[in-house]
Amino acid sequence: MNKRYLLLVFSVFFSLNLEASENIFLIGKGRVGKLKLGSSIDSLYGVFEKDGPLTLSDKYLEASFTPIVQVHAKDKELVMDVNVVIEGGKFAVGPIEIFSPKFFTAKNVRVGTSYEELTKLHTQIELEHFHGSVFATLKDEKLSFTLDFPVEKWPAEMNFKNSIPGSTKIKSVVITR
């Protein structure tokens, strides 16, 4: 009887774990759903094309061509930007910036989560500004959260964490390497 109980517990555990890993909205280290950083750019078509149109565009960062594929929902709302990089002579999935609150981390952090809630869930946050935006970065998880905080309000003193209002919302999630 104990063996049957143990077998039941293991089967439930592995089935729950499998379901979580297959969730297309789950943001993890180096991935969102089934889409992994470094995979062929063609893998986007298998994962997202049925949801809405994919558009090749250019972010034009630092006055240079910066190709991205924009993923849209069926209602044409921009869901995410997928940077296109060249790895081994082939086009691959680079950093991903997510704009939709449908996507979430294992701790349920998503677009629209407040900075206060983020700091309660994660204690090892580094704040930085880049390209006119303020980011709360989790180095270990390779995730950055773009905060809806004007860079002009970036404090002159060095006590950054206490200078950002807790009500400040996350406006995008960036998955990096």
N, C-alpha and C positions, 0 to 999 in steps of 0.2 A: 504494500500500500504506500509506503514511503517513497518508493521508486516512481510510482505513478504520479504522486503529488509533485515530486521534484521535476519530473518530465513536463507536467502541466505548467509549472512555474517558469521553466526555461522556455517553453514554446510561447507563452504569453509575452515574456520579456523580449525574445528575439523578434516576434511579430510587431510589437510596439516600436522597437528600435528600427526595424525595417521601414515602417510607415513614416517615422519622423525623418529618416534619411531621404525618403522619396518625396517629401513635401516640396512642391515647386516654389513655394513662397518662403521657405526657410533660408535665412542668410547664415552662412558658416564661414569658417576660415578658408579663404581662397575659393569660395563658391556661393552661388545662389541657386537653390534647387539642384537640378541636374547639370547646370552650366558651371564649368570649372575654369579658373584662370589658366591660361596656357593651352587649353584645348583648341582645336581647329575652329576658325571663325564660322565655318560651315555648320558647326553644331548648334549655332543660334537658330537655324531654320528648323531643326528637329524639335527644339524646346519651345520657341516662342512664336513662330510664324502663324500657327493656327489661332493665336490669341488676338493678333492685330498686325498691322503692317510694320515691316522693318525698313528703315530708311538709312542709306549711307549719307553721312554728313561730315562736316569739318568743324572742330572746335576752335581752330586757329589760335592755339596757345603760343604765346611768346613769338608771334609773327611767323609761325611756321605751320605747315600742313600737319594737322593732327586728326587723322581719320577716326570716326566713331560710327557705330551702328546704333541708331535710335530705335528703341522698341516701344511701340504704341499699343494701347488697349484697343478693343473693338470700337470704342467711342472716340478714338483718335487722341486720347489723353496720353501724354508722354509718361512712360513707365520707368524707363532707364536708358542710360547711355552706356554702351559697351565700347571701350577703347580698342582699336585694332593695332596690334603690334606685330613685328616680324620676328619669329623665332625659328631658327634652323632653316631659313629661306622660305618659310610659309607664314601666311597670315594667321594670327592666333588671337584668342580672347585676352585682352589686357585688363587693366583696372575697370571696375564696373561702378557706375554711380546710379543709385536707385532713388526715384522720386515718389514712388507710390507707397501709401501706408499699408497696402496689402502684404508687403514683404516684412518679415520680422526675424529677429535673432532668437536664439534659444531662451534668452531672458525676456523676450517679448518687447525688445526695443525696436522702434520703427519710426518712420517719418511721422512727426506730430508729437512724439514723446518729449516731455519737458526735460530741460537740463537738470533740474532738481531730481527727477526720477532716475535719470541716467547716472548721476553721481551716487545715488543710493544703491544702484545695482552694480556699479563698477567703481572701485576705489583707485585704480591705477590709470587715471585719465591724464593725458598730456594735452594742453591747449596750445594751439599755434595758429598763425594766420598765413595765408598763401593765396595769391591771385584774388585779393580783395574779399576773402571769406575767412571766417573763424571756424576752426575744426577742433573737436574733442576726439582725440585719438586713443585707441586701445592698441598699443604696439604688439602685445602678445597675440591678439586675435586678428591682426592685420585689418582692422576696421577703423574708419574715421567717420564722424558724424558732423555734417555741415550744420552749424548753428545759425538760426535766423537772428543774427546779431551784427549790426552794421560795424564794419571794421573801423569806421571813423570814431566809434565809441570805445575802441580798444584802449584800455587804461595806460596811462603813461607810467604808473608805478608797476612793479613786478608781481603784485599779488593778483594774478589773473583770475584764478578760480573763484575768489570771493567777489570779483567785480562783475561777473555775468549773472544777471537775474535768473533765479530758479525757474521762472515762468518761460524763459526763452525756449523755443521749440526747435526740434531737429527738422531741417528742411530737405536733407538728403543723407543717404548712407553710402559710403565709398568703400569698396572692397579692393584691397591692394595686396601686393606680395610681400 
